[in-house]
């Protein structure tokens, strides 16, 4: 009798356990599709050569930035708008994210870009989530470390539609770095070494742009440029660039090796110009340095670049508060 009771008890327990197991979903039935986490291999494959005919995908754009070459040139990047952070009607630009598939996977930052045809945004519904875009602009790593299409980019194609670009070129320069980088682009000619996230950055406390490659008590070898937006010298004959700047910790480094002013008429090929009345390199005294740009007078398209160079032994600090261009008139006495 006792054996019979024990057998019946075991059967009841077994039945309960079997029923309980049926109520628990098998973990092997969970798929990536159901969990919405299916990896997308295309995100890991670089595609495109950066032209309008064959634009970069997101991975190719990221690789291009990491390589650190040709960042002063405009390229084309294709993607789908993931989200829109801001559309400023006041300033005519938009900040948003794009990715290869329209999801947040491997999304890429587009900072203060113009609308289709390189014109100002006039209303906030000119773009929307899900739009396919091809963007023309310069790739860069911002001072905060975020890889992005830098300010000044524009939508070349919107859902397959293109329009003639109408770039606006300002005559001369009159820049004050009191609020931000004033639409200047930062290009690290040499890829930043491990341990360093930026060279040029906006110093909001002292209202200036600042360059240094010393971090964590370490000096790094760098070559980084602060590049102006395109401007025109049309109608001018004798032109001078003036910029208010200071340089410290130059030590034994040759000044012309540490800092340079470069000029270009296409944004790709650069020529160095002489810096007159340069800063001492020994203190924080600001001086008005000048460069003669008369050989570029009359050009409709001009760029200025402030190039900072550092070594593993010496890294000075360069600060620039403002700059302007003026036409010098000569009078016969």
Secondary structure as GFF3:
##gff-version 3
##sequence-region A 1 333
A	DSSP	alpha_helix	2	23	.	.	.	ID=ss1
A	DSSP	three_ten_helix	27	29	.	.	.	ID=ss2
A	DSSP	alpha_helix	32	35	.	.	.	ID=ss3
A	DSSP	three_ten_helix	41	44	.	.	.	ID=ss4
A	DSSP	alpha_helix	58	67	.	.	.	ID=ss5
A	DSSP	beta_strand	75	88	.	.	.	ID=ss6
A	DSSP	beta_strand	93	99	.	.	.	ID=ss7
A	DSSP	beta_strand	108	113	.	.	.	ID=ss8
A	DSSP	three_ten_helix	124	126	.	.	.	ID=ss9
A	DSSP	beta_strand	132	137	.	.	.	ID=ss10
A	DSSP	beta_strand	139	141	.	.	.	ID=ss11
A	DSSP	beta_strand	147	149	.	.	.	ID=ss12
A	DSSP	beta_strand	154	158	.	.	.	ID=ss13
A	DSSP	beta_strand	161	162	.	.	.	ID=ss14
A	DSSP	beta_strand	170	171	.	.	.	ID=ss15
A	DSSP	beta_strand	174	176	.	.	.	ID=ss16
A	DSSP	beta_strand	185	188	.	.	.	ID=ss17
A	DSSP	beta_strand	200	203	.	.	.	ID=ss18
A	DSSP	beta_strand	208	211	.	.	.	ID=ss19
A	DSSP	beta_strand	214	215	.	.	.	ID=ss20
A	DSSP	beta_strand	218	219	.	.	.	ID=ss21
A	DSSP	beta_strand	222	227	.	.	.	ID=ss22
A	DSSP	beta_strand	231	232	.	.	.	ID=ss23
A	DSSP	beta_strand	239	248	.	.	.	ID=ss24
A	DSSP	alpha_helix	255	258	.	.	.	ID=ss25
A	DSSP	beta_strand	259	264	.	.	.	ID=ss26
A	DSSP	beta_strand	271	273	.	.	.	ID=ss27
A	DSSP	beta_strand	287	292	.	.	.	ID=ss28
A	DSSP	three_ten_helix	294	296	.	.	.	ID=ss29
A	DSSP	beta_strand	303	310	.	.	.	ID=ss30
A	DSSP	beta_strand	317	327	.	.	.	ID=ss31
###
